[in-house]
Amino acid sequence: MRVPSWIRAHVAALRAVLVLTVLTGVAYPLLVTGLVQLPGLRDAANGSLLRQDGRAVGSSLIGQSFTDAHGRPLVQYFQSRPSAGGYDPTATGASNLGPESVVDTLRNPADKHDTGTPSLLSQVCARSLAVGRLEHVDGARPYCTSTGVGAVLGVFRTHGDSGAVTRVVSLDQQCPATPFLTRYHGVRVACARYGADYSRAVVTPVRGDAPAHPAVPAEAVTASGSGLDPQISTRYAELQVPRIARERHVAPATVRALVDRYTTGRALGFMGESAVDVVELNHALDAKYPYRQ
């Protein structure tokens, strides 16, 4: 009895599916899994895990926040750069805030749960001030107030964006804060009030007298694109060395030698900058120089 052609076509297709399933769904994954378990490949294939007392405490590829339950820096550890996702691998990503983000969303005084939304500038200013206090250096930055928010004025003029100044508001200093400038072009500067309409004001950042090259480096106050990078610059690592040496009761030169060990050069010798893996560095610190209060 002759088998209909449509049945033969379906049988051939089924055989192809079975063969490809065995090859690509079983044999190939088993082959790759076996190959990556060879010495020299096993560690990277298993996630580059760092272990302490037999248990995994992190990965050298994913950053961590070295803070306490209240978000305060643990002084015995090198601090990572900020992360928009809190170093959560399932929430990787950036804040999507750019250089135009300089005006805060003010909090509603009538809602005790409303904390407002700081602009990128105010976030950078606050972080720089906090790092400065932690490392005992000047945390001042251009376009930041001494209280750690954006030094941004809303300037009202007689003809929109031109003409005489008629009114000035410090947009990121919510009342009853004292504005960082008393007067601007002879007009008294007022604090910002929730619900007020400042849309007609000309947004005017004020540089201030902060140094052109702040003591706190840029990556100490800005997050990476992925929010997971474990590296910081050698400059930020060097800024933290005195604190780590003091807290761990070891010589600064000893800490610097450990930093050098976990510093990688530019990719291919010319791309990017030298960087320090904070996770690996802190893991080594705990192993070699345990923290004792």
C-alpha positions in Angstrom: 0.0 0.0 0.0 1.4 3.3 -1.0 1.8 5.9 1.8 0.3 9.3 1.0 2.9 12.0 0.3 1.6 14.2 3.0 2.2 11.5 5.6 5.7 10.9 4.3 6.4 14.7 4.5 5.2 14.8 8.1 7.3 11.7 9.0 10.4 13.3 7.5 9.8 16.5 9.4 9.3 14.6 12.6 12.6 12.8 12.1 14.4 16.1 11.4 12.9 17.6 14.6 14.1 14.6 16.6 17.6 14.6 15.2 18.0 18.4 15.6 16.6 18.1 19.2 19.2 15.5 20.1 22.0 17.4 18.4 21.3 21.0 19.5 19.2 20.3 22.7 21.2 17.5 24.2 24.6 16.7 22.6 25.7 20.3 22.0 24.8 21.6 25.5 26.5 18.6 27.1 29.6 19.1 25.0 29.9 22.8 25.9 29.2 22.2 29.5 31.9 19.6 29.6 34.4 21.8 27.8 33.9 24.8 30.1 34.6 22.6 33.2 38.2 22.1 32.0 40.9 23.7 34.2 41.3 27.4 33.4 37.7 27.7 32.2 35.7 26.3 35.1 35.9 29.4 37.3 34.6 31.8 34.7 31.9 29.4 33.5 30.6 29.0 37.0 30.2 32.8 37.5 33.6 33.8 38.8 32.4 33.3 42.3 34.3 34.4 45.4 34.0 32.0 48.4 34.6 32.5 52.0 34.5 29.6 54.5 33.2 27.4 51.8 30.2 29.6 50.8 29.8 32.0 47.9 29.9 35.6 49.0 29.9 37.3 45.6 31.1 37.4 42.0 34.1 39.3 40.7 31.9 40.3 37.7 29.0 41.9 39.7 29.4 44.8 42.1 28.1 45.0 45.6 27.1 47.7 48.0 29.3 47.7 51.1 26.8 49.4 53.4 24.8 48.5 56.5 21.1 48.0 56.8 20.5 51.7 56.8 22.6 52.4 53.7 25.5 53.8 55.6 29.0 52.9 54.3 30.9 50.2 56.1 34.1 52.0 57.0 36.3 48.9 56.8 35.5 48.3 53.1 36.4 50.1 49.9 33.2 51.7 48.6 31.8 50.9 45.2 30.4 53.5 42.8 26.6 54.3 43.1 24.1 51.9 41.4 20.7 52.9 40.0 19.5 49.4 40.6 21.1 48.8 43.9 23.4 46.2 42.4 20.4 43.9 41.8 21.2 41.7 38.8 17.5 41.4 38.0 17.1 45.2 37.9 20.2 46.1 35.9 20.0 49.5 34.2 20.7 53.2 34.4 18.6 56.0 35.9 18.2 57.5 32.4 18.9 61.0 33.9 21.2 63.2 31.9 23.0 66.5 32.1 19.7 68.4 31.7 18.4 66.9 35.0 19.2 69.9 37.3 15.8 70.8 38.8 14.4 68.8 41.7 10.8 67.7 42.1 9.9 69.2 45.4 8.2 67.1 48.2 4.7 67.7 49.2 4.7 69.0 52.8 1.2 67.7 53.4 2.2 64.1 52.5 4.7 62.7 55.1 5.5 59.8 52.7 6.5 62.1 49.8 10.2 62.7 49.7 10.3 64.4 46.4 12.6 63.4 43.5 16.1 64.9 43.4 17.6 65.7 40.0 20.8 64.1 38.8 22.7 67.2 39.8 21.4 67.1 43.4 22.1 63.4 43.6 25.7 64.1 42.5 26.0 67.0 45.0 24.7 64.9 47.9 26.9 62.0 47.1 30.0 64.2 46.7 29.4 65.8 50.1 28.9 62.3 51.7 32.1 60.9 50.2 34.0 64.0 51.3 32.9 63.6 54.9 33.7 59.9 54.8 37.2 60.4 53.4 37.9 63.7 55.2 38.4 65.6 51.9 36.6 68.6 50.4 33.4 67.3 48.8 32.6 70.6 47.0 31.7 70.4 43.3 30.8 73.0 40.7 27.1 73.9 40.5 26.5 72.4 44.0 25.5 74.2 47.2 27.3 73.7 50.5 24.3 71.7 51.7 24.5 69.2 48.9 21.8 70.1 46.3 22.0 71.8 42.9 22.9 75.4 42.8 20.3 76.3 40.3 18.3 79.5 40.0 15.0 80.2 38.3 15.4 83.7 36.9 12.3 85.6 35.8 12.9 88.5 33.4 10.7 91.2 32.0 10.7 89.7 28.4 10.8 85.9 29.1 14.5 85.0 28.5 15.7 88.6 28.2 15.3 91.9 29.9 15.7 93.0 33.5 15.6 90.4 36.3 12.3 90.7 38.3 12.3 87.6 40.5 14.8 84.9 41.4 14.2 81.5 43.1 16.6 78.8 44.2 14.8 75.9 42.5 16.5 73.0 44.4 16.2 74.6 47.9 12.7 74.1 49.2 11.3 76.5 51.8 12.1 77.1 54.6 15.7 76.6 53.4 18.1 79.6 53.1 19.1 80.2 49.5 22.8 79.7 48.7 22.8 83.3 47.2 21.3 86.3 48.9 20.9 88.3 45.7 21.2 87.8 42.0 21.6 90.9 39.8 20.4 93.0 42.7 17.2 90.9 43.2 16.7 89.0 46.5 16.8 85.2 46.0 13.8 83.2 47.4 13.5 79.6 48.4 11.3 77.3 46.3 7.8 76.5 47.3 5.9 73.3 46.6 3.2 73.7 43.9 4.5 77.1 42.7 4.7 77.5 38.9 8.3 78.2 37.8 7.9 77.2 34.2 8.5 80.7 32.9 11.8 81.1 34.8 15.1 80.8 33.0 16.9 77.8 34.6 20.4 79.2 35.5 23.0 76.9 37.2 25.6 78.7 39.2 29.1 77.3 39.1 30.2 78.7 42.5 33.8 78.6 43.7 34.4 74.9 43.8 37.7 73.6 42.3 37.7 72.7 38.6 39.0 69.2 39.6 37.1 68.1 42.7 38.8 65.9 45.3 35.9 63.4 44.9 36.2 61.7 41.5 33.3 61.5 39.1 32.7 57.7 39.4 32.3 58.1 43.1 29.1 60.1 42.5 27.7 58.6 39.3 26.4 55.2 38.4 27.5 53.0 35.6 25.3 52.3 32.6 24.5 48.7 33.8 24.4 49.6 37.5 26.4 46.4 38.1 30.1 47.3 37.4 32.4 46.2 40.2 35.2 48.5 39.2 36.3 51.9 40.4 39.1 54.1 39.2 42.6 53.9 40.8 42.1 57.5 41.9 38.9 56.7 43.9 40.7 53.7 45.4 43.7 55.8 46.4 41.3 58.3 48.0 40.0 55.5 50.3 43.4 53.9 51.2 44.0 56.0 54.3 40.6 55.1 55.8 41.0 51.4 55.1 44.5 51.4 56.5 43.3 53.1 59.7 40.3 50.9 60.1 42.2 47.6 59.4 45.2 48.7 61.5 47.7 48.1 58.6 50.2 50.4 56.9 48.9 52.5 53.9 51.7 51.0 51.8 50.3 47.5 52.5 46.8 48.5 51.4 48.2 50.1 48.2 50.1 46.9 47.4 46.8 45.0 47.6 45.0 47.6 45.4 47.7 47.2 42.8 47.2 43.5 42.8 43.5 43.9 41.9 44.1 46.7 39.3 43.7 46.0 35.7 45.2 48.1 32.9 43.5 49.5 29.8 41.7 47.0 27.5 44.1 46.0 24.7 46.5 48.6 26.2 44.7 51.7 24.9 41.0 51.5 25.6 39.5 52.9 28.8 41.3 53.5 32.0 42.9 51.4 34.7 40.3 50.1 37.1 40.2 48.3 40.5 37.7 45.4 41.2 36.2 46.4 44.5 34.6 43.1 45.2 37.8 41.1 44.8 39.7 43.7 46.7 37.4 43.7 49.7 37.3 39.9 49.7 41.1 39.9 49.8 41.1 42.4 52.6 38.9 40.2 54.8 41.1 37.2 54.1 44.4 38.9 54.8 43.6 41.7 57.2 40.4 40.9 59.1 38.5 43.8 60.5 38.5 44.1 64.3 36.7 46.9 66.0 
